[in-house]
Amino acid sequence: MNRNPTSMRAARRASVCALAALLAAATVAVFVFAPAPATPSGPEPSSPPLTKPSAFSRPADWSPYRPAVHLTPAKHWMNDPQRPILIDGVWHYYYLYNADYPKGNGTEWYHATSTDLVHWQDHGVAIDKYKNGLGDIETGSAVIDTKNTAGFGAGAVIAVMTQQHEGVQRQSLFVSTDGGYRFKAYDGNPVMDNPGAEHWRDPKIIWDDARDEWLMALAEGDKIGFYTSPDLKRWTYRSGFERDDLGILECPDLFRMSVDGDPANTRWVLAAGGNGASKGMTTGTVYWTGNWDGERFTADRDEPRWLDSGADFYATVTWDDPRQDDAERLASRYAIGWLNNWAYATKLPTGDWHGGADSIVRRIELRSVDGEPLLVSQPVDALDKLAGNAEVRSKVRVTAASGTTLPQPESDAYRLQVELDAASGANEVRFRVKEGGGHFTTVGYNFVHGVAFVARAADAAAERMPAVYREVRTAPAPARDGTVTLDVIVDAASVEVFVNDGEAVLSNLAFGAPGANGLSVESLGGDTELRSFRLTPLAIAPIERHMEQAPQGNGGSAGKPAAPAD
């Protein structure tokens, strides 16, 4: 994926413009959403704070949209995640970063670590751009070469990624022998020279145990190419998986999972970033289940599924936990995505950093749903470490005539979990989050069509955004046993909605008026019963900043310096 946000390739610009035009002209929802007048909700109930402000309120010197529980850089630009690796109990994670934004182009790999995938520490740039004559450092993947196949020593961290120079994309290899903190370019780069393709990028590499070789998925325009290698240096083309309905494919992923946790029943999953305009979607992460036979991937069905139906979940990476046994590693994986969209990535109302944020880490499983394998996503369990004292209600009746008064968030980030009675008689229920100053974002469910949705037309950034930003994002989510569950993670600039235990997910940037955090609910076409209601504050998870990276007056708390870069 091209990572020059101030001067994108003509193909990138054309793709984004086409997306905006198609979505503006298309009907993307199965129902018409007419937002209610943008007026604040009724008076908030007077009640003591849920938890101590020191732990649950962002510092006063943070900028208005700095997230409380999402990863962002202290300053400059971020985009694509790079798959984490585990070394001595510590997750080493990289993302694309441009310290020259907005005046200069090119990205490099920025390094962060975590022991729980919730709390993070910065370590600065791990792979610098423009150092070896092959251009900037773009998306790829890092692996631990435990068998010393590449000859740099057992346990060396090997990163293979796209470098782009004068519009030509090649794959290069970089080596770290200090545990992933700093990498050096391989003298034989590029390890894969461009065969004359315009789009040839984003290598994702795994070790194929069954065949004792490295396996790569590479984005090649409207095709995902598959390559194998004995040593990470010499690559042989095997086959391609082609599509003509998803635009330019990017950021592929290929992995094997068990269905319903049964190691005797496994499927391979092929995922990629795609443009869903022709299908009433925005850009996002599509996937197919199927079989990999060592030469080619065969999908179980032609039509792709969406890992997340929101507007802002892209460049997804997934990974398993090598500390688990084989059955556990097949049963579940982690996933993280870039919480942004190229249609408006450079237009967000953030001043001290740019490029959005990373999503919260999710745990994904391949589960049988309505007779077919489906990837389901749920917030990582470690997020519970941030949970404070919850406000809990049961059998809350939301009337069509007057609505009902809800407990109000007293924290900058929170988790809203509700169970809806699908047979209570309403056509639709809508929760307004980040309400205040005439602005709000709507999270709702349409009982008639069995569809969950998020609408941002009334949020504080909507007027300055392209039309695609104001489109209602929807996800089919039929009721299960007469109920629908919504698990909503709200932060300073985002809303992530997990429906029916993660059968559907909608992740969206969302901007309220600075400081506004009201919560209200309304029922349309009848009353709605909330069988259960839980509002849980989430404590701040400040990023432990590398001293040189900490912003002045608007970033996270600066911690001890990271390990030496060299």
N, C-alpha and C positions, 0 to 999 in steps of 0.2 A: 504494500500500500504506500503510495507516495506521501511523504511526510514533510512537504514544504508549504505550510499553511498560508504564507503571504504570497506565494506565486505558484499555485497548483498547476499541474499539467492540463493541457487543453482537454484531454479526455476526462480528467476529474471534473473540470468546470462543466463540460457538456453533460456529464452524468448527473451532477447536482441540479443543473438547470432543467434537464429533462424530468427529473424526479419532481421538482417543484411544479412544473407545468402540468404533468400528468395528474398529480394529486389534487391540484387546484381544479382540474376539469372533471375529476372522477368522483363518484359517490363512494366513499370509503367505509361507511357504516351501514349496518342493516336497519338502522332507525334514524330518525331525524332528532338531533339534540339541539334544543333551543335553551341556552343558558338563562337562568332566572336573572332578574335585574341585579346588577352588581352593587348591592347594598350590604352593609355589615349585618351580622346576625344580631339577635336580641342581646340584652345585657348579660354579661358573664356572671355566673353565680359567685358570690363572695365566699371563698373557702381558703384555708391555709395552703401554702405551696405544698406540692406533692413531696418534694425532696429538697435537699440543701442546694441553694443556687450555686454555691461554689463548685459543685460537682456536675451540675446539670445545666448550667447557663454558660454560654460561650463568653470568653473574656471580652470586656468592653472595648478593647482596642483591636479586636478582630473586625475585618470588613464585613458588611451586612450579609454576604452570601457565602462566607467561608464555612464549609460543612463541619458539623460536629463529629460525625462518625464515618466519613468518607475520605479516601485518600486523595490529596491534591498536592501539587508542588508549592513551595513557599512563594515562588514568583515564576515569571516567564510562562512557557507553554508546555502542555502535556497532551499526548494522545495514546496510541495503541498500547495495551498491556502486552507483556511478554511472559510466557508461562513460567511460574515459579519453580524452583528446585529446592530440595531439602538437603542441608548439610549440617550434621551434628545437631539436629533438633531445631534448626533455624531455617525459616523459609527465606530464600533469596529471590527477590522479585525485581523486575526491570520494566520500565515503560519509556516510550519515546518522549523526548524532551528537547526543546529548542530554547536555549538561553539567549538567542539573538532576536527572538520575536519581539516586536513586529517588523523590525528593520532588516533582519537577515534571515536567510533560509536554512534548511537542513536540520535534521534531528540526530540525536545520539541516544545511547542507552543510559538512563538514570537508574540508580540502584537504591532499593529500600529493603529492609528486613523486618520479619515478624516471627514471633513464636506461636501466635494464635490466629493470625489472619484478620485481626481486628485492630490491634495496636501496632503502629509502624515506627520505624526509625530510618531517617535519611542517611545515605552514605555518599552522596554526590554522583558524579558521572563515572560510569564504569567502562564505557567504550566511547571514545571521542570521535566526532565527525571530522572529515577532511584531513585525516592524518596519513593515509597510505596511498593517496592519489586516485582512489576509486570512488570518491564522493562521500555523501552522508551515510549515516547508519540507520537503516530502516528496520522493518519487522522481520523477525526470524524466531529462533528458539534456541534455548540452552539445554545441554544434556550433561550428565556426569558420565564420563567414559570409564566405567569401573573395570572393563576388560582391557584397557589400554589399546583399543583398536586403532587409534590415530597415532600412537607412538609418542605422546607427550607425557606419559606416565599414568599409571592406574589412579583413577580419581580426579584427573584433570577435568576442569569444566570447559566444555567446548561449546561455543556459540556460532551458529551458522545463520547469517541474515543477508538480506538484500542490501547492496550498496548501489547507488544510482549516480552516474556521472554523465553529464550532457545528455540526459534523457535515456540512457541505456542502463538497464537493470541487470545486475550480475549477483551471484551468490558468493559471499566471502566467509572465511573461517577465522575466528579469533579464539585465543586460548588464555585461560586463567589458571595459574598454579598457586594462587593465594586464597583459594576458597570462594572465588566469584566476586572479589572486590575490584580488581582491575584486570583488563584483558589486553593481550598483545596480538597484533595482526600476524597471521601465518604468511611466511615468505612466498608461498606458492599461490596466493590469491590472484584472481578469483578461482575458487574450486569448481565453479560452474560458470562458464562464459555464455553470454547471451547468444542463442541460435538465430537471432533476427526477429525476435518477438517484441511487440510494443509493451505488453503486460506480462511480466515474468518475475514473480516476487512472493514474498511472505512464506519462506520454507518452514514447515512444521515437521519435526523429526521425532520419531519414537524408535525404540528397540523392539524388533519383531522376534519374540522369544521362540516362536514355532519354527522360524526359518533362520535364526541366528544371524541376523543382519539388520542394518539400519534402514528405516523406511521413511521416505519424505513425501509429503503432499505439498504441491506448489501451485500458486494461483497464476493461471495463464489466460487471462481475459475471460472468455466464456467457458473455460475448461479448468478442471483441477487435474494436474499431471502427477503421476506417481513414479517415484524413483527409488532405487535401492543402492546400498553401498556397504562394503565390508569395513570401511575405515573412516568415514565421514569426509573423505577427500575425493574419491573416485565414485561418480554416480552414474547409474544406468537407468535410462528411461524404460518404464514398463508398460504404461497405458495411460489413458485419460478418461475423465468423467465429464461429459459435455452437457451444457444447458444453453438454451436460446431465449430464456424467459426471465432471467434474473440479473440482467445487465453484466457489469464487470464483477467477477467473483474475486474476493479478497480473503486474506487471513483464514486459510483452511485449517481444519483439524481432523484427525483420524484416530480413533481409539476403539477398544473393545469393552463391552459391558455385559453383565449378566442381566437377564430379565427377571424382575421380582426377586433379585438376590440369589437366584439358582445358578450355581456355577456350571451346571450341566446344560444350561440353556443360555447361550450368549449370542449377541449380535455385534457387528461392527457399526460404528456411527461415523458418518462423514458430515462435517459441518463446514460452513463458509459464510463470510459476509456477502450479502446480496442486496439487490435493489428490487423491492417488492411492489413498485408502482403499478405494474400490470395486474397485480393481484389485490389491489386496494390496500397495500401496506406501504410503509416507508422503508428506508434501509434498515437492515437488521441481520440477525444470525439465523440462517436456515440450516436444516439438517435432514439427513436420510438415514434410516437404519438399513442394514444389508449385510453382505458378506465380502470379505477380502480373501482371495485365494492365493495370494503371493504375486499375482500378475495384475488383477483388476478388481475394482469394486463394483458389485452388482446390487442395486437398490431393491428393497422389498416392494416399494411403490414409487410411481413416477413423481407424484406431487410432493413437494417438500413440506416439512413442518417448520414452525417458528419456535425457537427456544424462548424468545421474549417478544411479545406483540406490541410493546411500547415503541415510542419514537427514538429512544436514546439508549440502545444497548447494542454496541457494535464492536468489531475486532475482538471477539470473545476468545479467551483461552481456557482450556480445561486441564486438570491434572489430578493424579491420584496421590495417595499417601504411602510412600514406600515402607513405612513402619508397620503397616497392616499386613495380614497374611493374604495369600493369593485370592481367596474367596471374597474377603472384604474389599480388596482393591478393585475387583470386578464389579462389586455391588454399588459403589458410589464414587463420585468424583467431586472435585471443587470446580467452580467456574467464576470468572470475573470478566466484566466487559467495560468498554469505554462509554461513559455516561454522557454522550454527546451525539451530534448529527452533523455531517459535513454541510448540510443545507444552511446551517446557521452557526457553525462552530466558532466563527470569528466575530459573532455579533452578540455574545452573551454579556450581560451587565456586570461583569467582574472586572475590577480594576487592578488588583494587585497580582493576579495570575490569570492565565487564559487557557482555554481548551477543555473546560468542564472538569469532570472528576472521574474517578473509577467507581463502579457500582460496589455495593457491599458484596462480599464473597458469598456465593451460594453453594449449597450441596445439591448435586444432581443425581438422580437415580433413573434407571430405565424400568418403567412400571407398565404392566398390562392395564390399559384403560380402554374400555369398550372393545376388547378383543384384540387390540393392537399395541405394540410397544411404543411408549411415549416418554420422552424425557420430562421429568417433573423437577421443579426447583424450589428450594426452601432456603431461608436465611441460615447461614452457618451457625451451628449451635453456640459457638463462642460469643456471639452477639449478646447472649443472655448475661454475660459478665457485666454488661453496661446497664442492665435493667434495674430500675428503682422500684419503689412501691407503687403498685398498680391501683387505679380506680376501676372497680368491677361492678357491673350491673347485670341483672338478668330480667328477661321478659319486659323489655322496654318497648312501649307502643309508640310508634311515630305516626301521628295522625296527619291525614291529607289536609285537614283544615288549618292546623296551627303548628305542626311539627312537634318537636320536643326539645327541651334544654339539655345539653350534654355537658359532662364535666369538661373543663377547659385545660389544654396543655399548659403546664408551667415550666416546660423544658424546651430547649431549642430543637432537640431531636426527640422523637417518640415513636412508639409502635402502637398502632390501633388495630385491634383484632375483634371482629364482629362475626356473629353467626346469624344469618338471615333466614327467616321462615319463608320458603319459596311459595307457600300456599296461603299467605296472609291476606292476599287480595289486591295488592298494589300493582301498578304497571311498572313502577320504577322507584328506586330509592337513590338519593344523592347525598353524599357527604362533601361538605365544603371544608377544605383544609387550607391553611395559610390565609385565613380570612381576616380582612381588615383594610381600611383605607380604600374601600370600594373594589378590592381585588380578592380573588380566591382561585383555587384549582379544585375541580370537581372529580371525585372518585365515586363511581356509581355502578349500579347493576340494573339491567332491564329484564324483568321477570318474563315478559311476553316472548322475547326472542332468546332468552338464556345467554345474555351477553354482558360481560363486564366492560367498563370503559373508563377512560380518563380524558377530561376536557380542560384545555388551558386557555381558552379564548378570553377569559376574564382575568388572567393572571397579570402581574405587574410588568412583564416583559413582552406581552403578546403584541402590542401595537407596533413595536419596533422590529418584530420578527417577520420572516416570509410567511406566506399563507400556509405552507405545510405545517408550521408550528401550531397554528390554530385549528388544525384538523382534529376531530375526535378520534382517539385511538381505541380500538375495540378488540376484544378477544372472546371467542365462543367459550362458554363455561357453563354447561348444563348443570342444574341442581343435582345433588347427590343425596338420596334418601330424604328428599324434601327440604334440604338445607343448602345454603351457599355460604362459604366462609371467605372472608376478606382479611388478609394479613398485610397491613400497610405500614411501610417504613417511611417516615417523613423526616427530612433533614432541611437545612437552611436553603437548599436550592434544588431539591429533588423529591420525588415521590415514587416508591417502588411497591407495586401491588401484587401480592401472591394470592391467587384464587383457588379455592378447593384444594388446599394442601399442595399448591404449586403446579396443578395441571395447566394453569394459564398464568402468565406473568406479564405485567405492563410496567416498564421502567421509563420514567420521563423526568427531564429537567422541569422544575417548577419554581417560579419566582414570585414570592409575595411582596407586598409593600414592606420595606425594611422594618423589622421588629414585629410585624403582624403575625399572629400565630393562632387565630381563632379557629374553632371547630364547631360546625353545625350540621344538621341533617334535615332533609325534607323528603316526604313521600308523595308520589304523584299517582293519581288514578285510584286511590284507596289508601288504607293504612298498611304500614309495614311493621312486623314484629321483629325486634332484635332479640333473638333467643339469649344471646349473651353479648356483652360489651366489655372490652378491657382496654384501658388506656394506660400505657406503661412508659414512663420517662426513660430516656436513654442518656447515660452519662457521657460527657465529652471524652473523646479518645484523641487527645492532641498528639500530633506527630512529633516525635523527638527529632528535632531538626539538627542537621549538621550545622555547626556554628556559622560557617560562611554562607549558608543557604537561608538562614532565618531572615524573614522580612522585618523591616523596621515598623513596629506599631500596628501591624495588621495580620500577622501570621500565627503559627503555632508556637508552643513553648519551646525555646531552644534548650537542647539537652547537652549531654557530654559529647565531645567530638567523636566522630566515627573512627573506625580503624583506619590506619594510614592508607592512602590511596595507592601507594606504590610499595 
